Structures are given as C-alpha cells and as structure tokens.
Amino acid sequence: MLSAIEKKILRKVSDNQLITRPDLKKFLQSNGGGENAVDTVTKNLVQKNLLVEINPIGSTCYVITQKGSRLLDELKV
C-alpha cells in the first residue's frame, strides 16, 4: 500500500511525464513534505517498480512506469 506522500509524488510524475529531482523537492516543500522526504519516497517508489530514475540531461529525473500508471488508474476508481 502507498502512503499519502507516495501517491502525491506518483501523481505529480504522471502529470508531468518527466520530472527533475529539484522540481520534485519544490513540489514536496510546497505540500508539507521535508527536504529529505524526496530521497526516501522516490527510493521506495523505484524499489516498488513504480518509478524509474534516469539521467538524460545530467540531472536526476523520474519517469512513471507502466506498473505505476496502472496503480494510479486503480486508485482513481
């Protein structure tokens, strides 16, 4: 089961298709998450195969996986 913060991050990545780590930190800080929360939550989501970490432009970015997209669709129901 996903925590509330994991759901928020998964939705944000899904909405943006691709999001950088700094953008994700800004999003979390504006939504009540701590600065260190990004590292912990993204690590958990990557381990659950819901997000993939990539480095296309020299900066760490996150992309949602098909499994993550399906899970979001199930949560909306």
Rosetta blueprint (number, residue, H / E / L):
1 M L
2 L L
3 S L
4 A H
5 I H
6 E H
7 K H
8 K H
9 I H
10 L H
11 R H
12 K H
13 V H
14 S H
15 D H
16 N H
17 Q L
18 L L
19 I E
20 T E
21 R H
22 P H
23 D H
24 L H
25 K H
26 K H
27 F H
28 L H
29 Q H
30 S H
31 N L
32 G L
33 G L
34 G L
35 E L
36 N L
37 A H
38 V H
39 D H
40 T H
41 V H
42 T H
43 K H
44 N H
45 L H
46 V H
47 Q H
48 K L
49 N L
50 L L
51 L E
52 V E
53 E E
54 I E
55 N L
56 P L
57 I L
58 G L
59 S L
60 T L
61 C E
62 Y E
63 V E
64 I E
65 T L
66 Q H
67 K H
68 G H
69 S H
70 R H
71 L H
72 L H
73 D H
74 E H
75 L H
76 K H
77 V L
